[in-house]
Amino acid sequence: MKEILHLINEMSPYLLLGFLIAGLMHAFVPGKYYTKYLSGNNLRSVINAALLGIPLPLCSCGVIPTAISLRKEGASRGAVISFLIATPQTGVDSIAATYSLMGLPFALTRPIVALITAIFGGQLVNKTVNASDEELSTEDEHEEEDYHCCHHDHDEDTCTHHHDHNSEEHCHCHHAEVNSDMGVLAKLRIALQYAFVDMVEDIGKWLVVGLVVAALITILVPDKFFAIFAGNTWLSILLVLAISIPMYICATGSIPIAVAMMIKGLTPGAALVMLMAGPAANMASILIIHHQLGMKTLIAYLSAIIGGAILFGIGIDYLLPREWFTSGLTHMEHASDTGSYFEWGCTVLLTCLLINALAVKKHSHHCHHEE
């Protein structure tokens, strides 16, 4: 457990910094800017969507309603897929946490890979999906509205339910409006609320899941299990792909799992596959993309993620020095349970925020379903 405790201490200051940056982006960058440059069935909109998605700290669950919102506001299907691929793979919070735990090479590689795979996936959609497939049915649009309303996105605070006279359930979302008339203090208040309550609530559960899985791998999985995969790029990548594609994990939560796998002997390329495919694809997003955007779009989406993961995983293992990606793990393997007062303070603060966010989420879920 010393490795896990050290991992948490190393990660907590960067997570808090990432949350703060995310809150400032939310409060001070106008929401209309995000959709202005995403219309058009062309390469430019795909690149813009990828560049937009990379810094946004949205997890696998939060990116779906946000992408649907972009689609409804005029974003092309290729741009939406580009956004769906780039956004969950990385974000300002996960980039900072990746740097703290896995070193600068992984921190730089992660957003570059996300950008390239997102552009490829978006352009693949533009080239393979016919214009007639672009039109959504009225029924699908209505379902999109319901899905968007009842889930979190980057502008949403709460979503409450009530029953009308016909006993049909409806939901009404209350947005934290950010406009140019607000003063700096008001925007800062919204930024802090979004950073340390909403964001922590959105990814807190999956961060805890990632830490628990990493602990279980470290403690329970014997080294002999990974012996046949150690140093074998193809076997390592195929193993991680089989695990990560259906897994539901956020970009930050995937980091401790990737670290634990590398400590057990898997290759850096396989760790990158976990960092890519784990957050970018899961059964929930697969089903929703198939239902809302069609089979052709889903095939392009999965092709970009799986193909990109294999290609870049092999590239890291065969073309780049292994020491670049493993030197940061040396101190993890021999970590003690000590840390600086600053790290422990950040860990305590992060723990309090997680407890608060999970308690707020549980209370909110209970209240929203009262009749």
SEDREN-414644 format. One record per residue (C-alpha): x, y, z; chain. Coordinates in Angstrom, 2 decimals, padded with zeros to 5 digits. Example, Ala and Ser with C-alpha at 12.3 -4.5 7.8 and 13.67 -1.06 7.14 Angstrom:
% residues 2
R_x_y_z_chain
R_012.30_-004.50_007.80_A .
R_013.67_-001.06_007.14_A .
END
This chain:
% residues 371
R_x_y_z_chain
R_000.00_000.00_000.00_A .
R_003.01_002.31_000.26_A .
R_002.99_002.78_-003.51_A .
R_-000.68_003.78_-003.53_A .
R_-000.25_006.21_-000.64_A .
R_002.75_007.77_-002.33_A .
R_000.78_007.91_-005.59_A .
R_-002.04_009.84_-003.92_A .
R_000.36_012.29_-002.29_A .
R_002.12_012.89_-005.60_A .
R_-001.10_013.37_-007.53_A .
R_-003.20_015.53_-005.17_A .
R_-001.43_018.92_-005.68_A .
R_-001.65_018.57_-009.46_A .
R_-005.27_017.45_-009.31_A .
R_-006.21_020.51_-007.26_A .
R_-004.35_022.74_-009.71_A .
R_-006.08_021.07_-012.64_A .
R_-009.50_021.51_-011.05_A .
R_-008.79_025.21_-010.48_A .
R_-007.73_025.75_-014.11_A .
R_-010.86_023.91_-015.25_A .
R_-013.03_026.19_-013.14_A .
R_-011.37_029.32_-014.51_A .
R_-011.89_028.08_-018.08_A .
R_-015.55_027.41_-017.34_A .
R_-016.18_030.83_-015.84_A .
R_-014.08_033.08_-018.07_A .
R_-014.31_031.44_-021.53_A .
R_-017.71_032.15_-023.16_A .
R_-019.69_029.02_-023.96_A .
R_-020.64_030.26_-027.45_A .
R_-016.97_030.27_-028.38_A .
R_-017.00_026.47_-028.13_A .
R_-019.63_026.00_-030.83_A .
R_-018.78_028.90_-033.13_A .
R_-016.01_027.10_-035.00_A .
R_-017.40_023.55_-035.09_A .
R_-019.95_023.76_-037.89_A .
R_-019.03_022.57_-041.33_A .
R_-018.29_019.10_-042.62_A .
R_-014.58_019.78_-043.08_A .
R_-011.14_019.29_-041.62_A .
R_-011.08_022.69_-039.95_A .
R_-014.10_021.96_-037.76_A .
R_-012.61_018.57_-036.83_A .
R_-009.32_020.16_-035.77_A .
R_-011.13_022.88_-033.83_A .
R_-013.21_020.26_-032.00_A .
R_-010.09_018.29_-031.05_A .
R_-008.27_021.41_-029.86_A .
R_-011.35_022.39_-027.86_A .
R_-011.71_018.97_-026.27_A .
R_-008.11_018.37_-025.19_A .
R_-007.96_020.90_-022.31_A .
R_-011.56_020.40_-021.17_A .
R_-011.66_018.24_-018.02_A .
R_-014.77_016.25_-018.95_A .
R_-014.86_012.56_-018.12_A .
R_-016.43_009.77_-020.14_A .
R_-019.89_010.42_-018.70_A .
R_-019.79_014.21_-018.97_A .
R_-018.57_014.35_-022.55_A .
R_-021.63_012.62_-024.05_A .
R_-024.27_015.25_-023.13_A .
R_-021.80_018.02_-023.95_A .
R_-021.17_016.53_-027.39_A .
R_-024.92_016.17_-027.98_A .
R_-025.31_019.83_-027.04_A .
R_-022.64_020.79_-029.58_A .
R_-024.42_018.70_-032.21_A .
R_-027.73_020.44_-031.53_A .
R_-026.05_023.84_-031.81_A .
R_-024.76_023.08_-035.29_A .
R_-021.54_021.10_-034.92_A .
R_-020.93_018.60_-037.72_A .
R_-020.91_014.88_-037.05_A .
R_-017.19_014.69_-037.74_A .
R_-016.53_017.49_-035.26_A .
R_-018.68_015.77_-032.63_A .
R_-016.73_012.51_-033.00_A .
R_-013.45_014.41_-032.87_A .
R_-014.64_016.03_-029.63_A .
R_-015.80_012.67_-028.23_A .
R_-012.40_011.09_-028.88_A .
R_-010.16_013.93_-027.70_A .
R_-012.01_015.15_-024.62_A .
R_-012.17_012.09_-022.35_A .
R_-008.59_011.04_-023.13_A .
R_-007.08_014.09_-021.50_A .
R_-007.71_017.43_-019.79_A .
R_-005.81_020.03_-017.81_A .
R_-006.31_018.04_-014.62_A .
R_-005.23_014.68_-016.04_A .
R_-002.24_016.20_-017.87_A .
R_-001.00_017.64_-014.58_A .
R_-001.62_014.35_-012.76_A .
R_000.09_012.37_-015.55_A .
R_003.16_014.59_-015.23_A .
R_003.26_014.12_-011.47_A .
R_003.03_010.31_-011.56_A .
R_004.40_009.20_-014.93_A .
R_006.78_011.98_-015.96_A .
R_007.04_014.57_-018.71_A .
R_007.19_012.15_-021.71_A .
R_003.81_010.64_-020.89_A .
R_002.36_014.08_-020.08_A .
R_003.43_015.38_-023.50_A .
R_002.53_012.24_-025.44_A .
R_-000.98_011.96_-024.09_A .
R_-002.48_015.18_-025.55_A .
R_-000.55_014.74_-028.83_A .
R_-001.99_011.26_-029.29_A .
R_-005.45_012.50_-028.35_A .
R_-005.19_015.27_-030.97_A .
R_-004.06_012.95_-033.77_A .
R_-006.59_010.18_-033.09_A .
R_-009.42_012.70_-032.74_A .
R_-008.61_014.35_-036.08_A .
R_-008.33_010.96_-037.77_A .
R_-011.66_009.80_-036.31_A .
R_-013.46_013.00_-037.24_A .
R_-012.17_012.98_-040.79_A .
R_-013.02_009.30_-041.12_A .
R_-016.61_010.20_-040.26_A .
R_-016.59_013.07_-042.77_A .
R_-015.39_010.75_-045.52_A .
R_-017.52_007.68_-044.81_A .
R_-020.87_009.03_-043.56_A .
R_-023.18_010.12_-046.37_A .
R_-024.87_013.50_-046.30_A .
R_-028.24_011.76_-045.99_A .
R_-027.04_010.11_-042.79_A .
R_-026.39_013.51_-041.24_A .
R_-030.04_014.23_-040.64_A .
R_-031.44_013.20_-037.28_A .
R_-035.04_012.16_-036.94_A .
R_-037.45_014.18_-034.86_A .
R_-037.63_011.32_-032.41_A .
R_-033.86_011.19_-032.03_A .
R_-033.69_014.94_-031.47_A .
R_-036.32_014.66_-028.77_A .
R_-034.34_011.86_-027.12_A .
R_-031.19_013.96_-027.31_A .
R_-032.97_016.77_-025.49_A .
R_-034.03_014.39_-022.72_A .
R_-030.57_012.90_-022.42_A .
R_-028.87_016.27_-022.40_A .
R_-031.28_017.65_-019.85_A .
R_-030.95_014.82_-017.39_A .
R_-027.16_014.60_-017.35_A .
R_-024.31_016.87_-016.40_A .
R_-022.55_019.05_-018.90_A .
R_-020.05_021.84_-018.55_A .
R_-022.69_024.50_-017.88_A .
R_-025.04_022.53_-015.69_A .
R_-025.44_022.72_-011.92_A .
R_-028.53_020.71_-011.09_A .
R_-031.25_018.74_-012.77_A .
R_-034.54_018.20_-010.96_A .
R_-037.49_015.97_-011.76_A .
R_-041.19_016.47_-011.24_A .
R_-044.39_014.79_-012.34_A .
R_-047.14_016.57_-014.21_A .
R_-050.86_015.85_-014.11_A .
R_-050.42_012.98_-016.55_A .
R_-047.77_011.39_-014.29_A .
R_-045.13_011.75_-016.99_A .
R_-041.68_012.51_-015.68_A .
R_-039.96_015.65_-016.93_A .
R_-036.68_017.24_-016.01_A .
R_-035.69_020.86_-015.76_A .
R_-032.08_021.91_-015.73_A .
R_-030.84_024.97_-013.92_A .
R_-027.70_026.37_-015.46_A .
R_-024.98_028.41_-013.80_A .
R_-025.17_031.25_-016.26_A .
R_-021.92_033.02_-017.02_A .
R_-022.23_036.24_-018.96_A .
R_-020.17_039.30_-019.74_A .
R_-022.15_041.45_-017.30_A .
R_-020.81_039.54_-014.32_A .
R_-018.01_040.97_-012.27_A .
R_-014.71_039.24_-011.66_A .
R_-015.69_038.18_-008.13_A .
R_-018.93_036.61_-009.33_A .
R_-017.08_034.68_-012.02_A .
R_-014.46_033.58_-009.50_A .
R_-017.22_032.26_-007.25_A .
R_-018.64_030.25_-010.15_A .
R_-015.14_029.04_-011.03_A .
R_-014.51_027.76_-007.51_A .
R_-017.94_026.12_-007.33_A .
R_-017.37_024.39_-010.65_A .
R_-013.76_023.41_-009.85_A .
R_-014.06_022.05_-006.34_A .
R_-017.68_020.88_-006.19_A .
R_-019.06_020.13_-009.66_A .
R_-015.82_018.78_-011.17_A .
R_-014.94_016.74_-008.10_A .
R_-018.48_015.36_-008.09_A .
R_-018.23_014.41_-011.77_A .
R_-014.93_012.51_-011.63_A .
R_-014.56_011.78_-007.90_A .
R_-016.24_008.39_-008.05_A .
R_-014.12_007.26_-010.97_A .
R_-010.93_008.58_-009.43_A .
R_-011.63_006.48_-006.33_A .
R_-012.41_003.49_-008.56_A .
R_-009.09_003.94_-010.35_A .
R_-007.17_004.08_-007.08_A .
R_-008.94_000.99_-005.74_A .
R_-008.28_-000.96_-008.95_A .
R_-004.62_000.11_-008.84_A .
R_-004.38_-001.04_-005.23_A .
R_-005.97_-004.40_-006.06_A .
R_-003.61_-004.92_-008.99_A .
R_-000.61_-004.04_-006.83_A .
R_-001.63_-006.24_-003.89_A .
R_-003.56_-009.18_-005.31_A .
R_-002.21_-009.80_-008.82_A .
R_000.99_-011.86_-008.64_A .
R_003.95_-010.79_-010.72_A .
R_003.92_-014.18_-012.44_A .
R_000.57_-013.33_-014.05_A .
R_002.19_-010.56_-016.08_A .
R_005.42_-012.48_-016.67_A .
R_004.25_-013.71_-020.09_A .
R_003.39_-010.13_-021.07_A .
R_006.48_-008.40_-019.70_A .
R_008.41_-006.80_-022.54_A .
R_006.01_-008.17_-025.16_A .
R_004.38_-005.20_-026.86_A .
R_001.73_-007.07_-028.83_A .
R_000.51_-009.25_-025.98_A .
R_000.57_-006.32_-023.56_A .
R_-001.41_-004.07_-025.90_A .
R_-004.01_-006.73_-026.72_A .
R_-004.46_-007.52_-023.02_A .
R_-004.95_-003.87_-022.10_A .
R_-007.30_-003.25_-025.04_A .
R_-009.48_-006.16_-023.97_A .
R_-009.66_-004.70_-020.47_A .
R_-009.97_-001.00_-021.27_A .
R_-012.49_-000.84_-024.15_A .
R_-015.52_-001.87_-022.04_A .
R_-014.14_-000.28_-018.85_A .
R_-015.74_002.91_-017.54_A .
R_-012.93_005.07_-016.18_A .
R_-012.01_008.74_-016.41_A .
R_-008.75_010.17_-017.73_A .
R_-007.43_010.82_-014.23_A .
R_-008.62_007.51_-012.83_A .
R_-006.78_005.63_-015.59_A .
R_-003.41_006.98_-014.41_A .
R_-002.96_004.87_-011.24_A .
R_-004.10_001.77_-013.16_A .
R_-001.50_002.41_-015.88_A .
R_001.18_002.97_-013.23_A .
R_000.28_-000.27_-011.44_A .
R_000.39_-002.20_-014.73_A .
R_003.84_-000.84_-015.58_A .
R_005.15_-001.69_-012.12_A .
R_003.92_-005.25_-012.70_A .
R_005.87_-005.45_-015.95_A .
R_003.66_-004.28_-018.82_A .
R_005.29_-002.09_-021.48_A .
R_005.01_001.72_-021.69_A .
R_003.08_001.29_-024.94_A .
R_000.50_-000.83_-023.14_A .
R_000.25_001.82_-020.42_A .
R_-000.47_004.43_-023.11_A .
R_-003.25_002.18_-024.44_A .
R_-004.85_002.22_-020.99_A .
R_-004.54_006.02_-020.85_A .
R_-006.19_006.29_-024.30_A .
R_-008.75_003.53_-024.67_A .
R_-009.84_003.37_-021.03_A .
R_-011.26_006.91_-020.90_A .
R_-012.20_007.26_-024.59_A .
R_-014.35_004.16_-024.99_A .
R_-016.79_002.30_-022.77_A .
R_-020.00_000.38_-023.26_A .
R_-022.17_003.37_-022.35_A .
R_-020.60_005.68_-024.96_A .
R_-020.63_002.90_-027.57_A .
R_-024.37_002.32_-027.16_A .
R_-025.22_006.03_-027.14_A .
R_-023.12_006.84_-030.22_A .
R_-024.69_003.92_-032.09_A .
R_-028.19_005.08_-031.17_A .
R_-027.70_008.79_-031.76_A .
R_-025.18_008.93_-034.62_A .
R_-025.48_005.57_-036.35_A .
R_-023.42_002.44_-037.01_A .
R_-021.07_004.04_-039.57_A .
R_-020.14_006.75_-037.10_A .
R_-019.62_004.18_-034.33_A .
R_-017.31_002.10_-036.53_A .
R_-015.24_005.19_-037.36_A .
R_-015.13_006.13_-033.66_A .
R_-013.91_002.71_-032.52_A .
R_-011.51_002.38_-035.46_A .
R_-009.79_005.64_-034.55_A .
R_-009.48_004.70_-030.87_A .
R_-008.37_001.08_-031.33_A .
R_-006.17_001.77_-034.35_A .
R_-004.58_004.80_-032.72_A .
R_-003.97_002.92_-029.46_A .
R_-002.22_000.05_-031.25_A .
R_-000.21_002.33_-033.54_A .
R_001.05_004.69_-030.85_A .
R_001.57_001.89_-028.34_A .
R_003.83_000.08_-030.78_A .
R_005.54_003.35_-031.69_A .
R_006.43_004.07_-028.07_A .
R_007.80_000.57_-027.47_A .
R_009.79_000.26_-030.70_A .
R_010.76_003.77_-031.73_A .
R_011.36_005.69_-028.49_A .
R_013.80_004.98_-025.63_A .
R_012.10_002.92_-022.94_A .
R_013.92_004.90_-020.24_A .
R_011.94_008.01_-021.13_A .
R_008.76_006.35_-019.92_A .
R_010.03_004.16_-017.08_A .
R_012.44_006.44_-015.21_A .
R_009.56_008.08_-013.37_A .
R_008.47_004.75_-011.90_A .
R_011.69_004.05_-010.03_A .
R_010.71_006.17_-007.06_A .
R_007.24_004.60_-007.07_A .
R_008.60_001.10_-006.68_A .
R_010.72_002.13_-003.70_A .
R_008.34_004.72_-002.29_A .
R_008.06_005.30_001.43_A .
R_004.94_006.43_003.22_A .
R_006.34_009.88_003.89_A .
R_005.62_013.05_002.02_A .
R_006.01_016.78_002.39_A .
R_003.62_018.75_004.56_A .
R_002.34_020.45_001.42_A .
R_001.56_017.11_-000.26_A .
R_-000.19_015.79_002.84_A .
R_-002.16_019.03_003.11_A .
R_-003.28_018.69_-000.51_A .
R_-004.19_015.05_000.07_A .
R_-006.31_015.94_003.10_A .
R_-008.01_018.77_001.19_A .
R_-008.69_016.51_-001.81_A .
R_-010.10_013.82_000.48_A .
R_-012.44_016.36_002.09_A .
R_-013.57_017.59_-001.33_A .
R_-014.24_014.02_-002.48_A .
R_-016.27_013.22_000.62_A .
R_-018.22_016.45_000.27_A .
R_-018.85_015.95_-003.45_A .
R_-019.99_012.36_-003.06_A .
R_-022.25_013.33_-000.15_A .
R_-023.73_016.22_-002.16_A .
R_-024.30_013.92_-005.14_A .
R_-026.05_011.33_-003.00_A .
R_-028.25_013.96_-001.35_A .
R_-029.02_015.62_-004.69_A .
R_-029.95_012.27_-006.27_A .
R_-032.33_011.56_-003.40_A .
R_-033.98_014.98_-003.56_A .
R_-034.35_015.00_-007.35_A .
R_-036.39_011.82_-007.32_A .
R_-038.87_012.92_-004.68_A .
R_-042.36_013.43_-006.02_A .
END
